[in-house]
Amino acid sequence: MTRAIVSLAIGNETLEVAKYTRPLLEKYAKKCDAEYFEINEFHARELQLRTPHYVKLYLGKLLSRFDRIIYIDNDILVKEDAIDLFKIVPEDHLGIFEEGYAFPERKEQFSYFCGQWNTATKKQFDIRQWDKKYYNTGVMVLSKQHRVLFEKPEVEIFNFGEQSYLNMLISKCKLKIHKLDVKYNSMTYVKGYQKGEFVHYSGISNEQRVRLLKAYYTNNKLELPSFDTEKIDKFVDIVTDKTKRTYIVATQVTGLGDKLNLTPALRHYAKKHPGEEITLLIDGFVPEIFKGNPNITYLSNFYHSQPKPTQEDKIIKLNWSYFEQHQHGHVCQSYCHHMLGNYEEDLTMEVFTNDGDNEFVKETYESLPKDKPLILISPTWTMKNRGLSIGFWYNFAERMSSKYHVVSIGSKRDYELKNVIDLRGHFKVNQIPKFLNYVDAVFCVQTGLLHLAGCNPKVPIINFSSGEFPSEMHLPYRNGSIGWNCEVVEHDCPIKQECFDGHIGESIIRPMVEENVRKLGHKHNIMAIRKWTAWNYCAKKNDKHSCSKEIESKVLNELVPRWLDEL
């Protein structure tokens, strides 16, 4: 009988947690005489699903390969003395924890999901058939007959991720249930949850999860996992003269902009080494950034590398940490320059599209109204140290809509606005620069859209800068220069002197700055380090500094009227 312990790791935060939970899951798999398998972004692309939570449906495919599976969420710490759940759950039962008894409001939330489902699919699920049991899908013990649970839905409705969708199928299929004890899915709302054998760090911030996981390792005298040495060093320092393939290992390249900034280095390496088979190994979320890139032969997630490196392959390790190697995330161009050899000064980023992508973009544009020009925004909230308030984006969209159609793109998690054409979640990442051919201007903060716009050779960019980085450190390189056809709206205050000299500055921020200066060395700009430290401190504390209010006021009251006249 084949068995597997399966988890899921997609997205930067999830991968950060996985550094600590993965070693324990792998140990648990050995204990259960099972294989460890991790669902990642490649499986998401195979299923063509947009929501990371719904990629859990890949379990259906895995159940054709394995006889039994224990699925365990990535944010669950499995203790070394945890019981083998295969032994306590009968093969013809679904092993799962029923959390509805502790949360009466789940009934109302599930009813709301069913209403959304019935409206969206026109297929009626009669909630009267529901037995009022609501299960948490963080831990599931599965067998082959449970493949019926993992059918791809007609529409992905986010209601506790995919959890309400699976609860609907559990109810419809009338499966035999083996209710797991709370200690096998001990969530943070449970009193004494840390005594459980499977500790589920749900409902808390990612920062809290990482801190608690580190504390567990320390308290139990376990060696803290080293992502670099445990998983990468076996691929490094095995360069020989009999090179067959080249592996470029890019680790901790977590952000969209960071990945885009790899593309000029890949281009120039391929140019100087024609005919080499180049495999790019990336850890973390890999959307369509490298799709169709002619400068690489293979693209693979680091943990599922295909083809596997051999002793005769060349390994180039691009492994940087944020503090120890460079000051700003988007100076990784110069770091790639160093690692991959000298090349010309063309640092233009690039993404690639095929005929299907181009047709999709064209059809989208043709479906939009043509009575006014288009401008593009991405009202992101995910990076608090760079974002602007939802109130700002509401006002901005309302005022600009008098002359322009305002198109909003990005993730479905980003702010939902009125007075816009809502295309959040509509495009694949590599399609966005192509769509920019149809817009008059891009308005964005220092996140992914800025760098995607940098892949378009002509669109004007207006960047609302938080002051975290100097402009020359984050603006894209286009048409031979940094910041070509870009306007930067930046307030003059990284952290006001009186704030910096006050209690918080003296006791917290200043020592952090001094530590970062020590790590980064004198070659880096001290003011930039101070900006970076202070802004990130305020963001983590959810304390949006008055600087953000200043830039929002300046844009709305001074610049929007000018743009309405000039663009």
Secondary structure, 3 states (H helix, E strand, C coil): CCEEEEEECCCHHHHHHHHHHHHHHHHHHHHCCCEEEEECHHHHHHHCCCCHHHHHHHHHHHCCCCCEEEEECCCEEECCCCCCHHHCCCCCCEEEEECCCCCCHHHHHHHHHHHHHHHHHCCCCCHHHCCCCCEEEEEEEEEHHHHHHHCCCCCCCCCCCCHHHHHHHHHHHCCCEEECCHHHCEECCCCCHHHCCEEECCCCCHHHHHHHHHHHHHHCCCCCCCHHHHHCHHHCCCCCCCCCEEEEEEECCCCHHHHHCCHHHHHHHHHHCCCCEEEEEECCCCCHHHCCCCCCCEEEEHHHCCCCCCCCCEEEEEECCHHHHCCCHHHHHHHHHHHHCCCCCCCCCCCCCCHHHHHHHHHHHHCCCCCCCEEEECCCCCCCCCCCCHHHHHHHHHHHCCCCEEEECCCCCCCCCCCCEECCCCCCHHHHHHHHHHCCEEEECCCHHHHHHCCCCCCCEEEEECCCCCHHHHCCEECCEECCCEEEEECCCCCCHHHHHCHHHHHHHHHHHHHHHHHHCCCCCHHHHHHHHHHHHHHHCCCCCHHHHHHHHHHHHHHHHHHHHHC
